[in-house]
Amino acid sequence: MRFVSPKAVKTMSPAAGIPEFSPAKGTLLHRQLFLVLREQILRGAFGPSGALPKEEELCKHFRVSRITVRRALADLATLGLVERRHGLGTFVRQGTAIPRAAPNLSLIDELKKQASETEVQVLLFEHALPTESVVHLLQLGEGEEAIHAVRLRTLDGMPVMLTDAWIPSEFRKGVSASRLRKSPLYELLLGQGVVFGRVLQEFTAVIADPTLAGQMKVEVGAALLRLVRVMHDDKDRPILYLAAFLSSERSRILMDIPGDTVNTLTAGRIVHDGL
């Protein structure tokens, strides 16, 4: 699995305090400017005053026309992210920046919280032959089928996570589409006597293809976070492969690493696969 770099290359500009970018082909300029400014607004990059740079500064900084700037600002205002004050400029609306809560739950507790706060749709449930990578990670035999479930979690009607999960077929008696509509997968496995052990996780980024874009309600080509999680039992046998796709606009991944594990793989490792 490799990180897919976005076409719009961003670097911080000390002068303007907002990123410079190289326009990506195939996307309207005002839309690109809108996305860059929205990201900065949600990160609270414009300070206590919330004042965005003047239109003239934005034109110069991004090398675009005033019409492009005004269209981007109008889109931000339509979303309720900014307000235009006559004679003063454009300001971020109060309460727009995302609060950064600290992680304080175990993995199982976090799964339980996530299940209770979101609604789930089972998009696919089948017994099928897994992909080669899933066969390898779950240590399945050649030609061995597994249980495959694709689910979509929504919050207030908005998709926040799509999960693509595989588990060995030996758990088929306790897992069904109807049960997955009522209970998260980890609970169904616990109900069959599974005791969870170590968890292997990998974070990457992918570009939304038309299918993913439609399911997650994002633009085709939008960058999505991908979390691949392989959960083992207490005998170190892999029993669950899960790939979760999240929109970076709606979700974040938090980690709290104990001090005594900083020098271990628990703290994570960056792997460069090359080009």
C-alpha positions as CSV (number, residue, x, y, z in Angstrom):
1,M,0.0,0.0,0.0
2,R,1.4,3.4,-1.0
3,F,0.7,7.0,-0.2
4,V,-0.8,8.8,-3.2
5,S,0.4,12.4,-3.2
6,P,-2.2,15.0,-4.2
7,K,-1.5,17.0,-7.3
8,A,-1.9,20.3,-5.5
9,V,1.5,20.7,-3.7
10,K,1.3,22.9,-0.6
11,T,4.0,24.7,1.2
12,M,3.7,27.2,4.0
13,S,4.1,30.9,3.1
14,P,5.5,32.9,6.0
15,A,4.3,36.1,4.5
16,A,0.6,35.3,4.1
17,G,0.3,32.5,6.7
18,I,-1.6,30.4,4.2
19,P,-0.3,27.7,1.8
20,E,0.9,28.3,-1.7
21,F,-0.3,25.8,-4.2
22,S,0.3,24.6,-7.8
23,P,-3.1,24.4,-9.5
24,A,-4.3,20.9,-10.2
25,K,-5.5,20.2,-13.7
26,G,-9.2,19.4,-14.2
27,T,-10.4,21.3,-11.1
28,L,-11.8,24.9,-11.3
29,L,-9.5,27.5,-9.8
30,H,-12.1,28.9,-7.5
31,R,-12.9,25.4,-6.2
32,Q,-9.2,24.8,-5.4
33,L,-8.9,28.1,-3.6
34,F,-12.1,27.3,-1.7
35,L,-10.6,24.0,-0.5
36,V,-7.3,25.5,0.6
37,L,-9.0,28.3,2.6
38,R,-11.6,25.9,4.1
39,E,-8.8,23.7,5.4
40,Q,-7.1,26.7,7.0
41,I,-10.3,27.9,8.5
42,L,-11.1,24.6,10.1
43,R,-7.5,24.4,11.5
44,G,-7.9,27.8,13.1
45,A,-5.0,29.3,11.0
46,F,-6.3,32.9,11.0
47,G,-5.8,33.7,14.6
48,P,-8.0,35.2,17.3
49,S,-9.3,38.0,15.0
50,G,-10.4,35.5,12.3
51,A,-9.6,38.0,9.6
52,L,-8.8,36.5,6.2
53,P,-6.3,38.4,3.9
54,K,-7.8,41.1,1.7
55,E,-9.0,40.2,-1.7
56,E,-6.0,41.9,-3.3
57,E,-3.6,39.9,-1.1
58,L,-5.3,36.6,-2.0
59,C,-5.2,37.5,-5.7
60,K,-1.5,38.2,-5.5
61,H,-0.7,35.2,-3.3
62,F,-2.5,32.6,-5.4
63,R,-1.9,34.3,-8.7
64,V,-5.6,34.3,-9.6
65,S,-8.2,36.9,-10.6
66,R,-10.5,38.8,-8.3
67,I,-13.5,37.0,-9.7
68,T,-11.9,33.7,-8.7
69,V,-11.3,35.0,-5.2
70,R,-14.8,36.3,-4.8
71,R,-16.3,33.0,-6.0
72,A,-14.3,31.1,-3.4
73,L,-15.2,33.5,-0.6
74,A,-18.9,33.3,-1.6
75,D,-18.8,29.5,-1.4
76,L,-17.2,29.8,2.1
77,A,-20.0,32.2,3.1
78,T,-22.7,29.9,1.8
79,L,-21.3,27.1,4.1
80,G,-21.4,29.5,7.0
81,L,-17.7,29.4,7.5
82,V,-17.1,33.2,6.9
83,E,-18.9,36.4,7.0
84,R,-18.3,39.5,4.9
85,R,-18.2,42.8,6.9
86,H,-18.8,45.9,4.8
87,G,-15.6,48.0,4.6
88,L,-13.7,45.6,6.9
89,G,-13.2,42.4,4.9
90,T,-13.9,38.7,5.4
91,F,-13.9,37.1,8.8
92,V,-14.2,33.5,10.1
93,R,-17.4,32.9,12.0
94,Q,-17.0,32.1,15.6
95,G,-17.1,28.4,16.6
96,T,-15.9,27.2,13.2
97,A,-12.5,25.8,14.2
98,I,-12.5,22.1,15.1
99,P,-11.9,21.4,18.9
100,R,-9.0,19.1,19.4
101,A,-10.0,16.6,22.1
102,A,-7.3,14.3,23.5
103,P,-7.7,10.5,23.1
104,N,-8.5,8.8,26.3
105,L,-10.1,5.5,25.4
106,S,-8.9,2.0,24.8
107,L,-9.3,0.4,21.3
108,I,-12.3,-1.7,22.4
109,D,-13.9,1.3,24.2
110,E,-13.4,3.5,21.2
111,L,-15.0,0.9,18.9
112,K,-18.0,0.7,21.3
113,K,-18.3,4.6,21.4
114,Q,-18.1,4.8,17.6
115,A,-20.8,2.2,17.2
116,S,-23.1,4.0,19.7
117,E,-22.7,7.4,18.1
118,T,-23.2,6.5,14.5
119,E,-25.7,4.6,12.3
120,V,-24.7,1.7,10.2
121,Q,-25.7,0.4,6.8
122,V,-24.6,-3.0,5.5
123,L,-23.8,-2.4,1.9
124,L,-22.4,-5.9,1.2
125,F,-22.3,-9.3,3.0
126,E,-21.0,-12.4,1.2
127,H,-18.8,-15.5,1.4
128,A,-16.1,-14.9,-1.2
129,L,-12.5,-15.4,-2.2
130,P,-10.4,-12.6,-0.7
131,T,-7.8,-10.6,-2.5
132,E,-4.2,-11.7,-2.4
133,S,-3.2,-9.2,0.3
134,V,-6.1,-10.2,2.6
135,V,-5.2,-13.9,2.1
136,H,-1.6,-13.1,3.2
137,L,-2.5,-10.9,6.2
138,L,-5.2,-13.4,7.5
139,Q,-2.9,-16.4,6.7
140,L,-5.7,-18.1,4.8
141,G,-5.2,-21.2,2.7
142,E,-5.1,-21.2,-1.1
143,G,-8.7,-21.1,-2.5
144,E,-10.2,-20.6,1.0
145,E,-13.2,-18.4,1.2
146,A,-13.8,-15.8,3.9
147,I,-16.6,-13.6,5.2
148,H,-16.7,-10.2,3.5
149,A,-18.7,-7.2,4.9
150,V,-18.8,-3.7,3.6
151,R,-20.5,-1.2,5.9
152,L,-21.1,2.6,5.9
153,R,-21.3,4.6,9.1
154,T,-23.1,7.9,9.1
155,L,-23.4,10.7,11.6
156,D,-26.5,12.9,11.3
157,G,-27.0,11.5,7.9
158,M,-23.5,12.3,6.6
159,P,-21.1,9.4,5.8
160,V,-18.1,9.4,8.1
161,M,-16.5,6.0,7.6
162,L,-16.7,3.1,5.1
163,T,-15.3,-0.2,6.3
164,D,-14.3,-3.2,4.2
165,A,-13.8,-6.2,6.5
166,W,-12.8,-9.8,6.1
167,I,-12.8,-12.6,8.7
168,P,-12.1,-16.3,8.5
169,S,-15.1,-18.5,7.5
170,E,-15.0,-20.4,10.8
171,F,-16.9,-17.5,12.4
172,R,-19.8,-17.6,9.8
173,K,-22.3,-19.0,12.3
174,G,-22.2,-15.9,14.5
175,V,-22.0,-13.3,11.8
176,S,-24.7,-12.3,9.3
177,A,-26.0,-9.2,7.6
178,S,-28.9,-8.9,10.0
179,R,-26.6,-9.1,13.0
180,L,-24.2,-6.6,11.6
181,R,-27.1,-4.1,11.3
182,K,-27.6,-4.4,15.1
183,S,-24.1,-5.1,16.5
184,P,-20.5,-4.1,15.5
185,L,-18.3,-6.9,14.1
186,Y,-16.0,-6.9,17.1
187,E,-18.9,-7.7,19.4
188,L,-20.0,-10.6,17.3
189,L,-16.5,-12.0,17.5
190,L,-16.4,-11.5,21.2
191,G,-19.6,-13.4,21.4
192,Q,-17.9,-16.4,19.8
193,G,-15.3,-16.5,22.5
194,V,-12.6,-14.5,20.7
195,V,-10.1,-12.8,23.0
196,F,-8.3,-10.0,21.2
197,G,-4.6,-9.6,21.3
198,R,-2.2,-7.4,19.3
199,V,-3.4,-5.1,16.5
200,L,-1.4,-4.1,13.5
201,Q,-2.4,-0.8,11.9
202,E,-1.3,1.1,8.8
203,F,-2.3,4.7,7.8
204,T,-2.2,5.8,4.2
205,A,-4.0,8.1,1.9
206,V,-6.0,7.2,-1.3
207,I,-7.9,9.1,-4.0
208,A,-11.6,8.5,-4.1
209,D,-12.7,6.6,-7.2
210,P,-16.3,7.1,-8.4
211,T,-17.6,4.3,-6.2
212,L,-15.9,5.5,-3.0
213,A,-16.8,9.1,-3.8
214,G,-20.5,8.2,-4.2
215,Q,-20.5,6.2,-0.9
216,M,-18.7,8.8,1.1
217,K,-20.3,11.8,-0.6
218,V,-17.1,13.5,-1.6
219,E,-15.8,14.6,-5.0
220,V,-14.1,12.1,-7.3
221,G,-10.4,12.4,-6.8
222,A,-10.8,13.7,-3.2
223,A,-8.1,12.5,-0.8
224,L,-9.3,10.0,1.8
225,L,-7.7,8.6,4.9
226,R,-7.3,4.9,4.9
227,L,-6.7,2.9,8.0
228,V,-5.9,-0.8,7.6
229,R,-6.2,-2.8,10.8
230,V,-5.4,-6.4,11.3
231,M,-6.6,-7.7,14.7
232,H,-5.1,-10.9,16.3
233,D,-6.5,-13.1,19.0
234,D,-4.7,-14.0,22.2
235,K,-2.8,-16.8,20.4
236,D,-1.5,-14.2,17.9
237,R,-3.7,-15.6,15.1
238,P,-5.0,-12.9,12.7
239,I,-8.8,-13.0,12.7
240,L,-10.0,-9.7,11.4
241,Y,-8.8,-7.6,8.4
242,L,-10.5,-4.2,8.2
243,A,-9.9,-1.3,5.8
244,A,-11.6,1.9,6.9
245,F,-11.9,4.9,4.6
246,L,-12.5,8.4,6.1
247,S,-12.9,11.9,4.8
248,S,-10.2,14.2,6.2
249,E,-12.8,17.0,6.3
250,R,-15.0,15.0,8.8
251,S,-12.7,12.7,10.7
252,R,-9.3,12.6,12.4
253,I,-7.2,9.7,13.9
254,L,-6.0,10.3,17.4
255,M,-3.3,8.3,19.2
256,D,-2.0,8.4,22.8
257,I,1.4,6.6,23.0
258,P,2.6,5.6,26.5
259,G,6.1,6.9,27.3
260,D,7.5,3.4,27.8
261,T,6.6,2.4,24.3
262,V,8.1,5.4,22.5
263,N,11.1,3.4,21.3
264,T,9.0,0.4,20.1
265,L,6.9,-0.2,17.0
266,T,3.9,0.6,19.2
267,A,4.7,4.3,18.6
268,G,4.5,3.7,14.8
269,R,7.1,3.7,12.0
270,I,7.2,5.5,8.7
271,V,7.9,3.2,5.8
272,H,9.0,4.6,2.4
273,D,8.0,2.2,-0.4
274,G,9.6,4.3,-3.2
275,L,8.0,5.4,-6.4
